[in-house]
Amino acid sequence: MNQTFTVSGMTCGHCEMAVARAVKQVDPQAEVKIDRSSGKVEVASEQARELLAKAIADEGYAVAA
């Protein structure tokens, strides 16, 4: 299932890696595509949206509803 999150606070490649790592801790098989300029994070995962959003937020990034 493809899910798109709007994430603010990503300013560099390290930020992108932190967000991708957070998602993969919830679902190691997830496919993550990040467009830092637009703040879009696309995740292909069967995990619940709430779990993925919480993992990203726990890294310190704001996730829009």
N, C-alpha and C positions, 0 to 999 in steps of 0.2 A: 504494500500500500504506500503510495507516494503522499508525503505530507510536506507542506511548506510552512516555514516559520519566518517571521520577521524579527531579526535580532539586531539590537543596537549595541554599540560599544566595541565592535570589531574594527580595529584600526591598522592591523598588520598581519603578516603571515603567521606569526606566533598565535595571535587571537584565533585565526582560522583553525590552526592545528588544535588549540585547546577545545574549541567547539566540536570539531570532528572527533577528538578523543573522548569527550564527554558522551557523545551519542554512542560511540562504539563500546563504551563501558556498559551501556544499557543493552545494546544489541551488537555483538561483534560482527555479525553478517550485514549490518546496515550499509547502504551506499549513501555517501554524503557528498553533496555538491554545494559549494558556497560561492556566492557572489557578494564579496565584501562591499563593493561600491553601492549596491542596492540594499544590503542588509538581509538578503534572502538566503535561507538555508533550506535546501531540498533534501529530504531524507526518505529513502526507500526502506521501510521497516514495517514489520507486523506488530511492533510494540505500541502500546497505548500512547497517544499524543501527549497526555499529561506527564507520563514518565520521561519522555524525550525532552519536553519543555523544562521539566524540573532539573534534569541533568545539565542542560545548557545554563539555566539560571543559577545553579549551584556553582558554576564556573565564574559567575560574576557578570553575566551578560543579561540585559533586559530582553525578555521575549514578549512580543505583543500577542494578545489573545487571538 
